[in-house]
Amino acid sequence: MHYESKTGHIGGNLSCIDILMVLYHAAMQSSDELVLSKGHGAGALYATLWSIGVLTDEDLRTFHKDNTRLSGHPAPKYLPEIAFATGSLGHGLSLACGMALGRQLQGKGGRVYCVMSDGEWQEGSSWEALIFAVKHQLPISIIVDTNGLQGFGSTSDIACQGPLTDRFRSFGVPTEEVDGHCLESLLSAFARPTQGLQAVIAKTRKGNGVTFMEDRMEWHYLPLGETQYRQAIEEIGRS
């Protein structure tokens, strides 16, 4: 999808696709909903929705093209699985809070899963949303795709804020760290019964599975050339 449309953000898609696959195939129930706060991971979301039969091969071929339903950041209206336009970073948790509170007021069950990037926690709106969620003990699972890189460098160099695990726990939020590419670890974290808030710090790698992309900031932006695409497909096929 990213190669044929000549678009970037492939590194951040590869860091979160395992999380999304586990959520949709094993963790989420029919009463649950998802907010992909890191909207630039839309390609991974579309591939996951394809894997459960929501999208077709033909749908994926239209990614990022004119008149597509599958824009570079998720857009609402076209798919019931996408409730909000996201990718204006730092806003996703606020949207998840509104959704979870609305469900509570209507007496609906289920959880809201919010997949975020670690860089979004440099946004004040994320912390304001967390304060609100703690106050109302909203049924939200916050999953932080913690690949350590953002648009202009490492998250620690751009705005060091210490371990997110400690910060979440200081708010009283049950929090655990997992390997974001280990399916068993993710399943274990999501399977634990929780009421109210839960936070999962998923340690990931930008460009996971492709040697020339892994932990490289430039793959936040770069499109794939043909040689790079062939190599990436070969490496992922061997893994």
C-alpha positions in Angstrom: 0.0 0.0 0.0 2.7 2.5 1.0 5.0 1.5 -1.9 2.3 1.8 -4.5 1.0 5.1 -3.2 4.5 6.5 -2.7 3.7 7.7 0.8 5.7 7.7 4.1 4.9 6.8 7.7 5.7 3.2 7.0 8.0 3.0 10.0 5.3 4.0 12.5 2.9 1.6 10.9 5.2 -1.3 11.4 5.7 -0.4 15.0 2.0 -0.6 15.8 0.6 -3.3 13.5 1.2 -6.1 16.0 -0.8 -4.2 18.6 -3.7 -3.6 16.2 -3.8 -7.2 15.1 -3.9 -8.6 18.6 -6.6 -6.1 19.6 -8.9 -6.9 16.6 -8.3 -10.7 16.5 -8.1 -11.5 20.2 -8.7 -8.8 22.7 -11.7 -6.6 21.6 -15.3 -7.7 21.9 -18.2 -6.7 19.8 -19.1 -4.1 22.4 -15.6 -2.5 22.3 -14.4 0.4 20.2 -11.0 1.7 19.1 -9.6 5.1 18.6 -6.3 5.2 16.7 -4.9 8.4 18.1 -1.7 8.2 16.1 -3.5 8.6 12.9 -0.4 8.3 10.7 -0.7 4.6 11.5 -3.7 4.4 9.3 -2.1 1.9 6.9 -1.6 -0.6 9.8 -5.3 -0.1 10.8 -6.5 -0.7 7.2 -4.4 -3.8 6.9 -5.9 -5.1 10.2 -9.4 -4.3 9.0 -8.6 -6.2 5.8 -7.4 -9.2 7.9 -10.8 -9.5 9.6 -12.8 -9.1 6.3 -13.9 -5.4 6.7 -11.9 -4.3 3.7 -11.1 -6.0 0.4 -8.0 -6.2 -1.7 -9.5 -3.7 -4.0 -10.1 -1.3 -1.1 -6.4 -1.5 -0.1 -5.3 -0.7 -3.7 -7.0 2.7 -3.4 -5.0 3.7 -0.3 -4.1 7.4 -0.3 -5.5 7.9 -3.9 -8.1 10.2 -5.2 -11.7 9.5 -4.1 -10.5 6.8 -1.7 -12.2 5.8 1.6 -8.7 5.0 2.9 -6.9 8.3 3.3 -3.5 8.8 4.8 -5.1 9.5 8.2 -8.3 7.8 9.2 -11.5 9.6 8.2 -14.9 9.0 9.5 -18.2 8.4 7.6 -16.9 5.6 5.4 -16.4 2.8 7.9 -18.2 2.2 11.2 -14.9 1.1 12.7 -13.6 4.6 12.3 -15.5 7.0 14.5 -13.3 10.0 14.3 -10.7 11.7 12.1 -7.4 11.3 13.9 -3.8 12.3 13.5 -4.0 15.7 15.0 -1.7 14.4 17.6 -2.6 14.5 21.3 -6.4 14.6 20.7 -7.2 10.8 20.5 -7.4 10.2 24.3 -9.9 13.1 24.6 -12.0 11.6 21.9 -11.8 8.2 23.7 -12.9 9.8 26.9 -15.9 11.4 25.3 -16.8 8.0 23.7 -16.4 6.1 27.0 -18.3 8.6 29.1 -21.1 8.6 26.5 -21.3 4.9 26.7 -21.4 5.0 30.5 -24.3 7.5 30.5 -26.2 5.3 28.1 -25.7 2.2 30.2 -23.6 0.5 27.5 -20.9 -2.0 28.4 -17.6 -2.5 26.6 -14.2 -0.7 26.6 -12.6 1.9 24.4 -9.1 1.1 23.3 -6.9 4.1 22.4 -3.7 3.5 20.6 -1.3 6.4 21.0 2.3 7.3 20.2 4.8 8.1 22.9 5.4 11.5 21.3 1.8 12.4 21.9 2.5 12.5 25.6 4.4 15.7 25.1 1.0 17.3 24.3 -0.8 18.9 27.3 -4.1 17.7 25.9 -3.1 14.1 26.5 -2.5 14.8 30.2 -5.7 16.8 30.6 -7.6 13.8 29.1 -5.8 11.4 31.5 -6.9 13.6 34.5 -10.5 13.5 33.2 -10.4 9.7 32.7 -9.0 9.1 36.1 -11.6 11.3 37.7 -14.4 9.4 36.1 -12.7 6.0 36.1 -13.6 5.5 32.4 -13.3 2.1 30.9 -10.4 2.9 28.6 -7.3 0.9 27.7 -4.5 3.3 26.7 -1.9 1.5 24.6 1.2 3.6 24.0 3.3 2.6 20.9 6.6 3.4 22.5 9.1 3.3 19.7 11.2 6.1 21.1 11.2 8.2 17.9 9.2 11.1 16.5 9.2 13.5 13.6 12.5 15.3 14.5 14.4 12.8 16.6 14.2 10.7 19.7 11.4 11.4 22.2 14.0 11.7 24.9 15.9 14.3 23.0 12.9 16.4 21.9 11.3 16.6 25.3 12.5 14.2 28.0 9.8 13.4 30.5 11.0 10.2 32.2 9.4 6.8 32.1 5.7 6.9 31.2 5.1 3.9 33.3 6.0 5.8 36.5 4.0 8.8 35.4 0.9 6.8 34.7 1.2 5.0 38.0 1.5 8.3 39.8 -2.0 9.0 38.6 -3.2 5.7 40.1 -3.6 4.0 36.7 -2.8 0.3 36.6 0.1 0.2 34.1 2.4 -2.4 32.7 5.2 -2.6 30.2 5.2 -5.2 27.5 7.1 -6.2 24.3 4.9 -4.6 21.7 5.9 -7.2 19.1 5.4 -10.2 21.3 1.8 -11.5 20.8 1.8 -13.5 24.0 2.8 -10.4 26.1 0.2 -8.3 24.5 -2.5 -10.9 24.9 -1.6 -11.3 28.6 -1.9 -7.5 29.2 -5.2 -7.2 27.4 -6.7 -10.4 29.0 -6.4 -9.2 32.6 -9.9 -8.1 33.8 -9.9 -4.4 34.6 -12.5 -1.9 35.6 -11.9 1.7 34.7 -8.5 2.7 33.3 -5.7 0.5 32.1 -2.4 1.6 30.5 -0.1 -0.6 28.5 3.3 0.7 27.6 4.2 -1.3 24.5 7.9 -1.2 23.8 8.2 -1.3 20.0 10.6 -0.6 17.1 10.0 1.9 14.4 10.2 0.0 11.1 10.0 -3.4 12.9 11.0 -6.4 10.8 12.9 -4.4 8.1 16.6 -4.1 8.9 17.2 -0.8 7.1 14.2 0.8 8.7 14.5 -0.3 12.3 15.0 2.5 14.9 15.7 5.0 12.0 13.9 8.3 12.4 13.9 9.1 8.7 11.3 6.3 8.1 8.8 8.4 9.8 8.7 10.2 6.4 10.4 8.3 3.6 8.5 6.5 0.8 9.9 3.2 -0.4 11.9 2.8 -3.6 11.5 -0.4 -5.6 14.7 -2.0 -4.4 13.9 -1.1 -0.8 10.4 -2.5 -1.2 11.6 -5.8 -2.6 14.1 -6.1 0.3 11.4 -5.3 2.9 9.0 -7.8 1.5 11.7 -10.5 1.5 12.7 -9.8 5.1 9.2 -9.8 6.4 8.4 -12.9 4.5 11.3 -14.7 6.3 10.3 -13.6 9.8 
